[in-house]
Amino acid sequence: MGGLATALGVAGVSPFELVAQQRGQRRGAAPADPNAPKKDPVVEYDKMAKLANNENPYGPPESVLKAMNDAWKYANRYGYPDGNIRQVIAEHHGVKPENILLSAGSGEILKVIDTTYLPAHKLFIGSDPTYDSMYNYVTQSKGQAIKIPLRKDYTADIDGMIHAAKMHSRDVGVVYLCNPNNPTGNIIPKDQVKKLLDSVPEDMTVFIDEAYHHFVDNPNYESSIKYVLEGRRVVVARTFSKIAALAGMRLGFAIASPEMVAEMQPQMIGSISSVVKWGGVAALKDSANEAKVKAITKQLRERTTAELAAYGYETIPSDANFFMVNMKTDVAPLGAKFAEKYVLVGRKFPPMDNWLRVSVGSDEEMKRFMAAFKEIMPSGKSSTSAAAAGA
Ligand SMILES: Cc1ncc(COP(=O)(O)O)c(C=O)c1O
């Protein structure tokens, strides 16, 4: 249940408990009957439209399932054939195996960036908001974050980041770009990434998180892997959790210079399963499935955001498998209302308190989301919308 509770941003309380509490409060009802049949949490989870964590709703394709099934025979081994995963990733991205640091999800890379390059009191520069795990790691390890607010149009303030990096150049450990950005879903245009890299001191580490790279369809975007090859102090992180639908299997990697890989390597736990290594190899080979997921995600994102616009709700243009919609009211109480309708939506991302992050699920899930949205939220075209939504 922890995952569901976390999805709602309410540690230790499941959506079902929240929904039950809400029902009781609203009706002033007596506490729930202790003899009532208990709901099976697994069945309940399976029924949910899971639009809270930017996952791939379709799951891995046959090719990947088969590769993973064939690898179960290595479940009892420490040393085993691994499909040459490092080599395969390197070839796929036009780099050398020495440039690849394999990890248990890209989350491990984020953590290792922190332990390697952000000793206590070093500064970390990122957008606000951006993927907050990075800020959590930095705070836990007593580093300090300089959060640069997004601009009025919710894009990254690259000039602001450059200014902060130059002002504190001696104390900065890492500058973080999340491209596309989570939670806003928009890209940092290629000229802006280049401007930042050309402007900050050469020896400053710039960490570029490309978790949502595969969903982007925008001529102003490019991957930053080329900067690693140029010899810059850049680390790029990628994951198999999103387009490759392997979030529950845990596989990611960093691309960096061999020197930086060697700096980070000692901090790695090395807890990647034999099964997912074979799954990762197969996923990289199945470009047809990747293209299919990208296309359907874009189509469903555009359909849903158009429906929201027609209903009077603004969204931030997204290039990822999620988007943000302006609810015109604090989103905190809305998670439980959606959960009651079997839809899990994103948590709150301060300071964007009125913006709800919604992952792009399957066709059926997005229809369910829109139906729930219209039941929970008044039409945004009516003048009383904000007041009614807060009721
Ligand atoms: C921007 C970003 N980076 C990294 C991650 C970590 O994902 P994983 O550890 O599953 O690769 C996520 C997960 O949602 C993310 O949104």
The ligand as an SDF file (V2000), in Angstrom:
LIG
                    3D

 16 16  0  0  0  0  0  0  0  0999 V2000
   12.8940   13.0440  -14.0020 C   0  0  0  0  0  0  0  0  0  0  0  0
   13.0460   11.7200  -13.3720 C   0  0  0  0  0  0  0  0  0  0  0  0
   14.2650   11.2380  -13.1710 N   0  0  0  0  0  0  0  0  0  0  0  0
   14.4660   10.0490  -12.6100 C   0  0  0  0  0  0  0  0  0  0  0  0
   13.3990    9.2600  -12.2030 C   0  0  0  0  0  0  0  0  0  0  0  0
   13.6980    7.9530  -11.5400 C   0  0  0  0  0  0  0  0  0  0  0  0
   13.0950    6.9020  -12.1810 O   0  0  0  0  0  0  0  0  0  0  0  0
   13.7120    5.4330  -12.1500 P   0  0  0  0  0  0  0  0  0  0  0  0
   14.5130    5.3140  -10.8910 O   0  0  0  0  0  0  0  0  0  0  0  0
   12.5370    4.5360  -12.1620 O   0  0  0  0  0  0  0  0  0  0  0  0
   14.5590    5.3290  -13.3630 O   0  0  0  0  0  0  0  0  0  0  0  0
   12.0940    9.7160  -12.3960 C   0  0  0  0  0  0  0  0  0  0  0  0
   10.9390    8.9190  -11.9560 C   0  0  0  0  0  0  0  0  0  0  0  0
    9.8030    9.2590  -12.0780 O   0  0  0  0  0  0  0  0  0  0  0  0
   11.9110   10.9840  -12.9970 C   0  0  0  0  0  0  0  0  0  0  0  0
   10.7060   11.4870  -13.1870 O   0  0  0  0  0  0  0  0  0  0  0  0
  1  2  1  0
  2  3  1  0
  2 15  2  0
  3  4  2  0
  4  5  1  0
  5  6  1  0
  5 12  2  0
  6  7  1  0
  7  8  1  0
  8  9  2  0
  8 10  1  0
  8 11  1  0
 12 13  1  0
 12 15  1  0
 13 14  2  0
 15 16  1  0
M  END
$$$$
